[in-house]
C-alpha cells in the first residue's frame, strides 16, 4: 500500500526538531538571548565536532570528514596487537596545534567566555552522539576501549574512508559475550563513564 505523504514532510520534520531543541535550550539557559547564541554554536559548520574531538577524543563519521575537509585534523591508519582484532585496519583521528587554536579562536569570535565554557561543559558530559552512521575516535581512546573490551563503544567505530566497521563480525560477537559475563560490574563502571548518545534508539 502506498502512503500519501505531504509535500512538506521533510521541512515540517526539521522545523519541529528545531523548535523542540530551541525550546529546551531556552528552558535550561533561562535566557532567550543566551539560547540563541548557544544554538549558533551547535549549528556552526564544524564547531561541535571540533569541540567533541578536543574534549572527548571522538566525533561522528560526518564530523570527522568535516574536520578533515577543513584541515582541522588528520588521520592515521593503524593495526593493533590485540589478538581479537588481528588483521583489522582502523582509521583514527589525529589532532594538532591547529585543532586546539581553531577551537579557541572560533569560540572567542562567536560568544562570550562564559557561554563558551557552558558549551564546552555540555560537550564534556557525553562521549559522542551516534546518529546511526558510526563514530571515529583518536587512537588513545580506541586503545582504552579495546583494553576494557567495551563492545557498546567498539561496535560503533567505523573507518573514515568508507564508513564501514574495521572489525570482523566474529570479533564483535566475542566482545558482546565478554560484556555479557560480569555485566553487573560493567554497569557500575558505565555509570561513571562518558556515554555515547544513540539517536537511533530514541523513543
URFENTA-V632328 format. One record per backbone hydrogen bond with DSSP energy under -1.0 kcal/mol. NH is the residue of the N-H (numbers start at 1). CO is the residue of the C=O. E is the energy in kcal/mol with one decimal. If there is no record, write none. Layout:
NH;CO;E / NH;CO;E
This chain:
9;6;-1.6 / 12;8;-2.5 / 13;9;-2.2 / 14;10;-2.5 / 15;11;-2.5 / 16;12;-2.5 / 17;13;-2.1 / 18;14;-2.3 / 19;15;-2.6 / 20;16;-2.2 / 21;17;-2.3 / 22;18;-2.7 / 23;19;-2.3 / 24;20;-2.0 / 25;21;-2.4 / 26;22;-2.3 / 27;23;-2.1 / 28;24;-2.3 / 29;25;-3.0 / 30;26;-1.7 / 35;31;-2.4 / 36;32;-2.1 / 37;33;-2.1 / 38;34;-2.7 / 39;35;-2.4 / 40;36;-1.7 / 41;37;-1.3 / 42;38;-2.0 / 43;39;-2.3 / 50;46;-1.9 / 51;47;-2.7 / 52;48;-2.6 / 53;49;-2.2 / 54;50;-2.2 / 55;51;-2.9 / 56;52;-2.6 / 57;53;-1.1 / 58;52;-1.1 / 59;136;-1.8 / 61;134;-1.9 / 64;60;-2.7 / 65;61;-2.2 / 66;62;-2.1 / 67;63;-2.4 / 68;64;-2.2 / 69;65;-2.4 / 70;66;-1.7 / 71;68;-1.5 / 72;67;-3.0 / 74;94;-2.3 / 76;92;-2.6 / 78;90;-2.8 / 85;82;-1.8 / 86;83;-1.6 / 88;85;-2.1 / 90;78;-2.9 / 92;76;-2.3 / 93;137;-2.0 / 94;74;-3.1 / 100;96;-1.5 / 101;97;-2.7 / 102;98;-2.7 / 103;99;-1.5 / 104;100;-2.1 / 105;101;-2.8 / 106;102;-2.6 / 107;103;-2.1 / 108;104;-2.4 / 109;105;-1.9 / 110;106;-2.1 / 111;107;-2.2 / 116;112;-2.3 / 117;113;-2.0 / 118;114;-1.9 / 119;115;-2.6 / 120;116;-2.5 / 121;117;-2.5 / 122;118;-2.0 / 123;119;-2.0 / 124;120;-2.1 / 126;123;-1.4 / 127;195;-2.9 / 130;197;-2.7 / 135;156;-2.2 / 136;59;-3.2 / 138;57;-2.3 / 142;138;-2.3 / 143;139;-2.8 / 144;140;-1.8 / 145;141;-2.6 / 146;142;-2.2 / 147;143;-2.3 / 148;144;-1.9 / 150;145;-2.5 / 151;149;-1.4 / 154;150;-2.7 / 155;151;-2.4 / 156;153;-1.8 / 157;154;-1.0 / 158;135;-2.1 / 159;164;-2.8 / 163;159;-1.7 / 172;168;-1.7 / 173;169;-2.4 / 174;170;-2.0 / 175;171;-2.0 / 176;172;-2.4 / 177;173;-2.0 / 178;174;-2.0 / 179;175;-2.4 / 180;176;-1.8 / 181;177;-1.7 / 183;180;-1.2 / 186;182;-1.5 / 187;183;-2.3 / 188;184;-1.6 / 189;185;-2.0 / 190;186;-2.8 / 191;187;-1.4 / 192;189;-1.2 / 197;128;-3.1 / 199;130;-2.5 / 201;198;-1.1
